[in-house]
Amino acid sequence: MEIIKSQELPQSNGHYSTAIISNNTLYLSGQLPIDKEGNHYYKHSFEEQFNIIFENIDHILTVSGSSLQQVVKVTAYITDVALWSLFNEFFKNYFGTHKPVRTVVPVAALHYGYKLEVEVIAEVN
């Protein structure tokens, strides 16, 4: 098992790792719209939160030796089921023709009032 550590990655704020590789599989902890400098984007639009999260995910994948095209599973937590179709549209635009398996879970609330949290599992070369 390899814990992925880099000053370039969003730092965890609790007792967990941002990303771990085990048996050529990369596991990313749930990503919130927080940039690598630690700035929180909880007051921003759903689209802005989505973009920040997926920029972080893309960066973590790259640093870990993976890519969006190697994503196998995505789990997304959204605070309003009405955002589901918007999430689907952004997701489709972000992944293009690649279709990882996906679960979208409506939840009552997320930390700090965020609208979205996303975790990912991907293959690593």
Secondary structure, DSSP 4 states (H G I P E B T S, - for coil): -EEE--TTSPPPSSSS-SEEEETTEEEEEEE-SB-TT--B-TTS-HHHHHHHHHHHHHHHHHHTT--GGGEEEEEEEES-GGGHHHHHHHHHHHHTT---EEEEEE-S--GGG-SEEEEEEEE--
